[in-house]
Amino acid sequence: MNDICLKYLKKEALYNLSITSIDCYILVKPRMHLLHCIHLGWDKLAKKGSFNDIKLIHKYGICGCTQQTLNYVASNGHLDILDYLYKNTNNKCSFIGLHRAIRHEHIHIVKYLIEQQNMAITKEMLNTSLNIGNFDIFEYLFEKRFRIKPYHHLK
């Protein structure tokens, strides 16, 4: 598998992926364990939101998507990639990914993680949403955590 992955990365990464040649060099850098190189590639693509590239390397069976990759996707607000990886890999976001999505005000990611992954809502998440001043996220988290509508919805 390592020879196949390396051959693919050397040939295809330089021509088909929308990452720079410097990134490609990092992917196939000599003396670095190939698995580590592949994880670096997945993480870089996740940070950039390169959905087509992620689908391409997943299609060719190049494993390397980790929980950290999903956390980067959540942190950067890439819902299409998060949904694809959630459905096509065995990895899930951690609380770090959810917390970063809250901190970066990606309410669509917050809703997805809580509803699709059934992630628990902590008081730190509620505090973070208040600290950044995003009351839409706070209201959503409050409602989901306590399963009630906030006070101003009661009539």
Rosetta constraint file for C-alpha pairs under 8 A:
AtomPair CA 1 CA 5 HARMONIC 6.09 0.50
AtomPair CA 2 CA 6 HARMONIC 6.02 0.50
AtomPair CA 2 CA 34 HARMONIC 6.92 0.50
AtomPair CA 3 CA 7 HARMONIC 6.02 0.50
AtomPair CA 4 CA 8 HARMONIC 6.08 0.50
AtomPair CA 5 CA 9 HARMONIC 6.02 0.50
AtomPair CA 5 CA 62 HARMONIC 6.37 0.50
AtomPair CA 6 CA 10 HARMONIC 6.06 0.50
AtomPair CA 6 CA 28 HARMONIC 7.00 0.50
AtomPair CA 6 CA 34 HARMONIC 7.33 0.50
AtomPair CA 7 CA 11 HARMONIC 6.13 0.50
AtomPair CA 8 CA 12 HARMONIC 5.46 0.50
AtomPair CA 8 CA 13 HARMONIC 7.20 0.50
AtomPair CA 9 CA 13 HARMONIC 4.92 0.50
AtomPair CA 9 CA 14 HARMONIC 7.57 0.50
AtomPair CA 9 CA 24 HARMONIC 7.81 0.50
AtomPair CA 9 CA 27 HARMONIC 7.42 0.50
AtomPair CA 9 CA 28 HARMONIC 7.03 0.50
AtomPair CA 10 CA 14 HARMONIC 6.53 0.50
AtomPair CA 10 CA 24 HARMONIC 7.75 0.50
AtomPair CA 10 CA 28 HARMONIC 6.76 0.50
AtomPair CA 11 CA 15 HARMONIC 6.96 0.50
AtomPair CA 12 CA 16 HARMONIC 5.49 0.50
AtomPair CA 12 CA 17 HARMONIC 7.08 0.50
AtomPair CA 13 CA 17 HARMONIC 5.10 0.50
AtomPair CA 13 CA 19 HARMONIC 7.72 0.50
AtomPair CA 13 CA 24 HARMONIC 6.33 0.50
AtomPair CA 14 CA 20 HARMONIC 8.00 0.50
AtomPair CA 14 CA 21 HARMONIC 6.57 0.50
AtomPair CA 14 CA 24 HARMONIC 6.47 0.50
AtomPair CA 16 CA 53 HARMONIC 7.97 0.50
AtomPair CA 17 CA 53 HARMONIC 5.60 0.50
AtomPair CA 18 CA 50 HARMONIC 7.46 0.50
AtomPair CA 18 CA 53 HARMONIC 7.01 0.50
AtomPair CA 19 CA 23 HARMONIC 6.09 0.50
AtomPair CA 19 CA 24 HARMONIC 6.92 0.50
AtomPair CA 19 CA 45 HARMONIC 7.58 0.50
AtomPair CA 20 CA 24 HARMONIC 6.35 0.50
AtomPair CA 21 CA 25 HARMONIC 6.08 0.50
AtomPair CA 22 CA 26 HARMONIC 6.35 0.50
AtomPair CA 23 CA 27 HARMONIC 6.26 0.50
AtomPair CA 23 CA 41 HARMONIC 7.53 0.50
AtomPair CA 24 CA 28 HARMONIC 6.40 0.50
AtomPair CA 24 CA 41 HARMONIC 7.94 0.50
AtomPair CA 25 CA 29 HARMONIC 5.44 0.50
AtomPair CA 26 CA 37 HARMONIC 6.85 0.50
AtomPair CA 26 CA 40 HARMONIC 7.83 0.50
AtomPair CA 26 CA 41 HARMONIC 7.98 0.50
AtomPair CA 27 CA 37 HARMONIC 4.69 0.50
AtomPair CA 27 CA 38 HARMONIC 6.19 0.50
AtomPair CA 27 CA 40 HARMONIC 6.69 0.50
AtomPair CA 27 CA 41 HARMONIC 5.81 0.50
AtomPair CA 28 CA 32 HARMONIC 7.87 0.50
AtomPair CA 28 CA 34 HARMONIC 7.27 0.50
AtomPair CA 28 CA 37 HARMONIC 6.40 0.50
AtomPair CA 29 CA 37 HARMONIC 7.45 0.50
AtomPair CA 32 CA 36 HARMONIC 7.04 0.50
AtomPair CA 32 CA 37 HARMONIC 6.76 0.50
AtomPair CA 33 CA 37 HARMONIC 6.45 0.50
AtomPair CA 34 CA 38 HARMONIC 6.22 0.50
AtomPair CA 35 CA 39 HARMONIC 6.32 0.50
AtomPair CA 35 CA 64 HARMONIC 7.16 0.50
AtomPair CA 36 CA 40 HARMONIC 6.27 0.50
AtomPair CA 37 CA 41 HARMONIC 6.32 0.50
AtomPair CA 38 CA 42 HARMONIC 6.30 0.50
AtomPair CA 38 CA 62 HARMONIC 7.76 0.50
AtomPair CA 38 CA 63 HARMONIC 7.51 0.50
AtomPair CA 38 CA 64 HARMONIC 5.63 0.50
AtomPair CA 39 CA 43 HARMONIC 6.10 0.50
AtomPair CA 39 CA 64 HARMONIC 4.81 0.50
AtomPair CA 39 CA 65 HARMONIC 6.61 0.50
AtomPair CA 39 CA 66 HARMONIC 7.42 0.50
AtomPair CA 40 CA 44 HARMONIC 6.10 0.50
AtomPair CA 41 CA 45 HARMONIC 6.20 0.50
AtomPair CA 42 CA 46 HARMONIC 6.04 0.50
AtomPair CA 42 CA 54 HARMONIC 7.22 0.50
AtomPair CA 42 CA 64 HARMONIC 6.24 0.50
AtomPair CA 42 CA 65 HARMONIC 6.00 0.50
AtomPair CA 42 CA 69 HARMONIC 6.56 0.50
AtomPair CA 43 CA 47 HARMONIC 6.17 0.50
AtomPair CA 43 CA 65 HARMONIC 7.70 0.50
AtomPair CA 43 CA 68 HARMONIC 7.43 0.50
AtomPair CA 43 CA 69 HARMONIC 5.00 0.50
AtomPair CA 43 CA 72 HARMONIC 7.01 0.50
AtomPair CA 44 CA 48 HARMONIC 6.32 0.50
AtomPair CA 45 CA 49 HARMONIC 5.98 0.50
AtomPair CA 45 CA 50 HARMONIC 5.25 0.50
AtomPair CA 45 CA 51 HARMONIC 7.81 0.50
AtomPair CA 45 CA 53 HARMONIC 7.18 0.50
AtomPair CA 45 CA 54 HARMONIC 6.71 0.50
AtomPair CA 46 CA 50 HARMONIC 6.47 0.50
AtomPair CA 46 CA 51 HARMONIC 7.91 0.50
AtomPair CA 46 CA 54 HARMONIC 7.64 0.50
AtomPair CA 46 CA 69 HARMONIC 6.10 0.50
AtomPair CA 46 CA 70 HARMONIC 7.45 0.50
AtomPair CA 46 CA 72 HARMONIC 6.01 0.50
AtomPair CA 46 CA 73 HARMONIC 5.22 0.50
AtomPair CA 46 CA 81 HARMONIC 7.80 0.50
AtomPair CA 47 CA 72 HARMONIC 5.56 0.50
AtomPair CA 47 CA 73 HARMONIC 6.08 0.50
AtomPair CA 47 CA 76 HARMONIC 6.47 0.50
AtomPair CA 49 CA 73 HARMONIC 7.07 0.50
AtomPair CA 49 CA 76 HARMONIC 7.69 0.50
AtomPair CA 49 CA 78 HARMONIC 6.06 0.50
AtomPair CA 49 CA 81 HARMONIC 7.21 0.50
AtomPair CA 50 CA 54 HARMONIC 6.25 0.50
AtomPair CA 51 CA 55 HARMONIC 6.22 0.50
AtomPair CA 51 CA 80 HARMONIC 7.42 0.50
AtomPair CA 51 CA 81 HARMONIC 5.74 0.50
AtomPair CA 52 CA 56 HARMONIC 6.13 0.50
AtomPair CA 53 CA 57 HARMONIC 6.27 0.50
AtomPair CA 54 CA 58 HARMONIC 6.05 0.50
AtomPair CA 54 CA 81 HARMONIC 7.88 0.50
AtomPair CA 55 CA 59 HARMONIC 5.90 0.50
AtomPair CA 56 CA 60 HARMONIC 6.42 0.50
AtomPair CA 57 CA 61 HARMONIC 6.48 0.50
AtomPair CA 57 CA 62 HARMONIC 5.51 0.50
AtomPair CA 57 CA 63 HARMONIC 7.99 0.50
AtomPair CA 58 CA 62 HARMONIC 5.64 0.50
AtomPair CA 58 CA 63 HARMONIC 6.83 0.50
AtomPair CA 65 CA 69 HARMONIC 5.79 0.50
AtomPair CA 65 CA 70 HARMONIC 7.56 0.50
AtomPair CA 65 CA 89 HARMONIC 7.65 0.50
AtomPair CA 65 CA 91 HARMONIC 7.45 0.50
AtomPair CA 66 CA 70 HARMONIC 6.64 0.50
AtomPair CA 66 CA 91 HARMONIC 6.19 0.50
AtomPair CA 67 CA 71 HARMONIC 6.22 0.50
AtomPair CA 67 CA 91 HARMONIC 5.62 0.50
AtomPair CA 67 CA 92 HARMONIC 5.87 0.50
AtomPair CA 67 CA 93 HARMONIC 5.60 0.50
AtomPair CA 67 CA 94 HARMONIC 6.81 0.50
AtomPair CA 68 CA 72 HARMONIC 6.28 0.50
AtomPair CA 68 CA 93 HARMONIC 7.57 0.50
AtomPair CA 69 CA 73 HARMONIC 6.36 0.50
AtomPair CA 70 CA 74 HARMONIC 6.17 0.50
AtomPair CA 70 CA 82 HARMONIC 6.59 0.50
AtomPair CA 70 CA 85 HARMONIC 7.61 0.50
AtomPair CA 70 CA 91 HARMONIC 7.58 0.50
AtomPair CA 70 CA 92 HARMONIC 6.68 0.50
AtomPair CA 70 CA 93 HARMONIC 5.36 0.50
AtomPair CA 70 CA 97 HARMONIC 7.15 0.50
AtomPair CA 71 CA 75 HARMONIC 6.00 0.50
AtomPair CA 71 CA 93 HARMONIC 5.50 0.50
AtomPair CA 71 CA 94 HARMONIC 6.77 0.50
AtomPair CA 71 CA 96 HARMONIC 6.64 0.50
AtomPair CA 71 CA 97 HARMONIC 4.03 0.50
AtomPair CA 71 CA 98 HARMONIC 7.55 0.50
AtomPair CA 71 CA 100 HARMONIC 7.86 0.50
AtomPair CA 72 CA 76 HARMONIC 6.18 0.50
AtomPair CA 72 CA 97 HARMONIC 6.93 0.50
AtomPair CA 73 CA 77 HARMONIC 6.22 0.50
AtomPair CA 73 CA 78 HARMONIC 5.46 0.50
AtomPair CA 73 CA 79 HARMONIC 7.66 0.50
AtomPair CA 73 CA 81 HARMONIC 6.92 0.50
AtomPair CA 73 CA 82 HARMONIC 6.17 0.50
AtomPair CA 74 CA 78 HARMONIC 6.25 0.50
AtomPair CA 74 CA 79 HARMONIC 7.30 0.50
AtomPair CA 74 CA 82 HARMONIC 6.80 0.50
AtomPair CA 74 CA 93 HARMONIC 7.73 0.50
AtomPair CA 74 CA 97 HARMONIC 5.53 0.50
AtomPair CA 74 CA 98 HARMONIC 6.85 0.50
AtomPair CA 74 CA 100 HARMONIC 7.20 0.50
AtomPair CA 74 CA 101 HARMONIC 5.62 0.50
AtomPair CA 74 CA 109 HARMONIC 6.20 0.50
AtomPair CA 75 CA 97 HARMONIC 5.93 0.50
AtomPair CA 75 CA 98 HARMONIC 7.58 0.50
AtomPair CA 75 CA 100 HARMONIC 4.96 0.50
AtomPair CA 75 CA 101 HARMONIC 4.70 0.50
AtomPair CA 75 CA 104 HARMONIC 6.70 0.50
AtomPair CA 75 CA 106 HARMONIC 7.84 0.50
AtomPair CA 76 CA 101 HARMONIC 7.29 0.50
AtomPair CA 76 CA 104 HARMONIC 7.61 0.50
AtomPair CA 77 CA 101 HARMONIC 6.85 0.50
AtomPair CA 77 CA 106 HARMONIC 5.68 0.50
AtomPair CA 77 CA 108 HARMONIC 7.79 0.50
AtomPair CA 77 CA 109 HARMONIC 6.21 0.50
AtomPair CA 78 CA 82 HARMONIC 6.22 0.50
AtomPair CA 78 CA 109 HARMONIC 7.76 0.50
AtomPair CA 79 CA 83 HARMONIC 6.00 0.50
AtomPair CA 79 CA 108 HARMONIC 7.33 0.50
AtomPair CA 79 CA 109 HARMONIC 6.15 0.50
AtomPair CA 80 CA 84 HARMONIC 6.22 0.50
AtomPair CA 81 CA 85 HARMONIC 6.06 0.50
AtomPair CA 82 CA 86 HARMONIC 5.88 0.50
AtomPair CA 83 CA 87 HARMONIC 6.18 0.50
AtomPair CA 84 CA 88 HARMONIC 6.01 0.50
AtomPair CA 85 CA 89 HARMONIC 5.43 0.50
AtomPair CA 85 CA 91 HARMONIC 7.64 0.50
AtomPair CA 86 CA 90 HARMONIC 7.21 0.50
AtomPair CA 86 CA 91 HARMONIC 6.76 0.50
AtomPair CA 86 CA 92 HARMONIC 6.36 0.50
AtomPair CA 92 CA 117 HARMONIC 7.56 0.50
AtomPair CA 93 CA 97 HARMONIC 5.65 0.50
AtomPair CA 93 CA 98 HARMONIC 7.21 0.50
AtomPair CA 93 CA 113 HARMONIC 7.69 0.50
AtomPair CA 94 CA 98 HARMONIC 6.74 0.50
AtomPair CA 95 CA 99 HARMONIC 5.93 0.50
AtomPair CA 95 CA 119 HARMONIC 7.72 0.50
AtomPair CA 96 CA 100 HARMONIC 6.07 0.50
AtomPair CA 97 CA 101 HARMONIC 6.16 0.50
AtomPair CA 98 CA 102 HARMONIC 6.30 0.50
AtomPair CA 98 CA 109 HARMONIC 7.75 0.50
AtomPair CA 98 CA 110 HARMONIC 6.19 0.50
AtomPair CA 98 CA 113 HARMONIC 6.89 0.50
AtomPair CA 99 CA 103 HARMONIC 6.17 0.50
AtomPair CA 99 CA 125 HARMONIC 6.30 0.50
AtomPair CA 100 CA 104 HARMONIC 6.02 0.50
AtomPair CA 101 CA 105 HARMONIC 5.98 0.50
AtomPair CA 101 CA 106 HARMONIC 5.16 0.50
AtomPair CA 101 CA 107 HARMONIC 7.31 0.50
AtomPair CA 101 CA 109 HARMONIC 6.34 0.50
AtomPair CA 101 CA 110 HARMONIC 6.14 0.50
AtomPair CA 102 CA 106 HARMONIC 6.07 0.50
AtomPair CA 102 CA 107 HARMONIC 6.90 0.50
AtomPair CA 102 CA 110 HARMONIC 6.47 0.50
AtomPair CA 102 CA 125 HARMONIC 7.22 0.50
AtomPair CA 102 CA 128 HARMONIC 7.19 0.50
AtomPair CA 102 CA 129 HARMONIC 6.36 0.50
AtomPair CA 102 CA 137 HARMONIC 7.27 0.50
AtomPair CA 103 CA 128 HARMONIC 6.58 0.50
AtomPair CA 103 CA 129 HARMONIC 6.92 0.50
AtomPair CA 103 CA 132 HARMONIC 7.04 0.50
AtomPair CA 105 CA 134 HARMONIC 7.14 0.50
AtomPair CA 105 CA 137 HARMONIC 7.54 0.50
AtomPair CA 106 CA 110 HARMONIC 6.36 0.50
AtomPair CA 107 CA 111 HARMONIC 6.08 0.50
AtomPair CA 107 CA 136 HARMONIC 7.92 0.50
AtomPair CA 107 CA 137 HARMONIC 6.06 0.50
AtomPair CA 108 CA 112 HARMONIC 6.19 0.50
AtomPair CA 109 CA 113 HARMONIC 6.10 0.50
AtomPair CA 110 CA 114 HARMONIC 6.21 0.50
AtomPair CA 110 CA 137 HARMONIC 7.96 0.50
AtomPair CA 111 CA 115 HARMONIC 5.93 0.50
AtomPair CA 112 CA 116 HARMONIC 5.54 0.50
AtomPair CA 112 CA 117 HARMONIC 7.58 0.50
AtomPair CA 113 CA 117 HARMONIC 5.18 0.50
AtomPair CA 113 CA 118 HARMONIC 6.84 0.50
AtomPair CA 113 CA 119 HARMONIC 6.43 0.50
AtomPair CA 114 CA 118 HARMONIC 4.82 0.50
AtomPair CA 114 CA 119 HARMONIC 4.79 0.50
AtomPair CA 114 CA 120 HARMONIC 7.10 0.50
AtomPair CA 114 CA 121 HARMONIC 7.95 0.50
AtomPair CA 115 CA 119 HARMONIC 7.52 0.50
AtomPair CA 120 CA 145 HARMONIC 7.67 0.50
AtomPair CA 121 CA 125 HARMONIC 6.54 0.50
AtomPair CA 121 CA 126 HARMONIC 7.73 0.50
AtomPair CA 121 CA 141 HARMONIC 6.78 0.50
AtomPair CA 121 CA 144 HARMONIC 7.81 0.50
AtomPair CA 121 CA 145 HARMONIC 5.88 0.50
AtomPair CA 122 CA 126 HARMONIC 6.71 0.50
AtomPair CA 123 CA 127 HARMONIC 6.09 0.50
AtomPair CA 124 CA 128 HARMONIC 6.04 0.50
AtomPair CA 125 CA 129 HARMONIC 6.27 0.50
AtomPair CA 125 CA 141 HARMONIC 7.90 0.50
AtomPair CA 126 CA 130 HARMONIC 6.40 0.50
AtomPair CA 126 CA 138 HARMONIC 5.83 0.50
AtomPair CA 126 CA 141 HARMONIC 6.58 0.50
AtomPair CA 126 CA 142 HARMONIC 7.10 0.50
AtomPair CA 127 CA 131 HARMONIC 6.00 0.50
AtomPair CA 128 CA 132 HARMONIC 6.23 0.50
AtomPair CA 129 CA 133 HARMONIC 6.19 0.50
AtomPair CA 129 CA 134 HARMONIC 5.42 0.50
AtomPair CA 129 CA 135 HARMONIC 6.83 0.50
AtomPair CA 129 CA 137 HARMONIC 6.13 0.50
AtomPair CA 129 CA 138 HARMONIC 5.27 0.50
AtomPair CA 130 CA 134 HARMONIC 6.12 0.50
AtomPair CA 130 CA 135 HARMONIC 6.58 0.50
AtomPair CA 130 CA 138 HARMONIC 6.37 0.50
AtomPair CA 134 CA 138 HARMONIC 6.41 0.50
AtomPair CA 135 CA 139 HARMONIC 5.83 0.50
AtomPair CA 136 CA 140 HARMONIC 6.22 0.50
AtomPair CA 137 CA 141 HARMONIC 6.07 0.50
AtomPair CA 138 CA 142 HARMONIC 5.91 0.50
AtomPair CA 139 CA 143 HARMONIC 6.02 0.50
AtomPair CA 139 CA 150 HARMONIC 6.82 0.50
AtomPair CA 140 CA 144 HARMONIC 6.17 0.50
AtomPair CA 141 CA 145 HARMONIC 5.90 0.50
AtomPair CA 142 CA 146 HARMONIC 6.07 0.50
AtomPair CA 142 CA 147 HARMONIC 7.75 0.50
AtomPair CA 142 CA 148 HARMONIC 7.86 0.50
AtomPair CA 142 CA 150 HARMONIC 7.22 0.50
AtomPair CA 143 CA 147 HARMONIC 5.15 0.50
AtomPair CA 143 CA 148 HARMONIC 5.14 0.50
AtomPair CA 143 CA 149 HARMONIC 5.35 0.50
AtomPair CA 143 CA 150 HARMONIC 6.41 0.50
AtomPair CA 144 CA 148 HARMONIC 7.29 0.50
AtomPair CA 149 CA 153 HARMONIC 6.00 0.50
AtomPair CA 149 CA 154 HARMONIC 7.10 0.50
AtomPair CA 150 CA 154 HARMONIC 7.31 0.50
